[in-house]
Amino acid sequence: MNRSLLLLALLTALVCPSPLRAAPLSSDVDLPAYSLSGGDDGRAGTLFRFFQRRFSPEEMTLVVDGQPDASGKVRHLFLDVRGARVDGMRLDHIAVEALDVRFNDPEQWEEDLAVEAMLAVYSQATIREEDLNARLREKQIGDDDENWQRIGVDFRKEGVHAEGVYRARLLFTFDILIEIDGQFDLVRGRQVWLSDYTLKVNRRQLPESLAKRAVARLQPILDLDRFVFPLRLAAIDQDDEQVTLRSRHLPTRLEGITYSYRAP
């Protein structure tokens, strides 16, 4: 395996999960029970079950100020998800507040959910370093490639550091240490890119041209274009334990019909 392919393989292992895709809510699948306060199950219950299936949460709350109408419009909603699972990775927290949302036809919500129009949305999402590293430990890299060892990501206040050891097996066996240092940047409020990055092989920095070619094939690191709500993020807050993506205004819980679930 040449040096460029090694870099691409490591970068692929460190990329965040692919954009969220809707999973059909089959009538053959029994969803865990949830509690309801302040109203009847209604169309909002169908919304809740959709999010419950999509995120497989540890805890989740949906609040609406009234039931969606026949056209799929909701005046005001708040969604709070703790311990969501997306492509096998745990997301610590997702919160969304949306105003004057019109979804697709409610008759289609059992299969798919799409926002057709919306006045405003406020959002926040947190990814913890320990959850990303747990996913990397579980994730198989390449096609049954067991040559990768000690892959890990280290969040830092000034950026992110990732490294992995690849055991090459040619005429003889030797280990190659590959390291990536960079920063997360927002692009157009919907994508996260790796910027100001450097790549090192066995502690030696690679030429900028080679680094650009390797990283360019995997940008953006995270693309939210296919998220249910058309998010517009404004900032990335980061420390040595977690990364939080947020809009300019943070989501706020409202009073209304409340659906809640906690995993047993």
PyMOL commands that set and color helices and strands:
alter all, ss='L'
color gray80, all
select helices_A, chain A and resi 3-14+42-55+106-108+129-138+208-216
alter helices_A, ss='H'
color red, helices_A
select strands_A, chain A and resi 35-37+59-64+73-86+89-103+115-128+148-156+159-169+173-187+191-201+204-205+222-223+235-238+242-246+257-262
alter strands_A, ss='S'
color yellow, strands_A
deselect
rebuild
show_as cartoon
